[in-house]
Amino acid sequence: MELLNLTLLQKDPRVARLLSEQLCHHFHAIHAVDSLAELRDLIVHIPTDVVVLDMETATLDEVQHLHRDFSSLCIVCTHRIADEQMWTAVLDAGAADICSATDSRGIITAAVRHASTSHSAAA
């Protein structure tokens, strides 16, 4: 797998730090941001392949706008108590998946799946 650039927007800085530590061997670069405005600015200025977005900091409309504005971006949403209804809603909004904020394996799986789907579509 080609190494990807990842950006984290998590409400809890401890969760962001934990995810950074768990994901650092699977991604080329990891950036942490504190707001949606900072996230959008970073995406514009630094190539970003994957965004891990805490649903306690973003709305479904914001997920939709990110997906619309940056269509090649893999958006993996996180939530501490995601259920099937939330999963359906975030997928409908354009996210690749939603998982627990501490599920680094789920985040990696969603990013790899998205990268291979995007690569297949480009071929």
Secondary structure, DSSP 8 states (H G I E B T S, - for coil): ----EEEEE-SSHHHHHHHHHHHTTTSSEEEEESSHHHHHHHHHHS---EEEEETTT--HHHHHHHHHHSTT-EEEEE-TT--HHHHHHHHHHT-SEEE-TT-HHHHHHHHHHHHHHHHHHH-
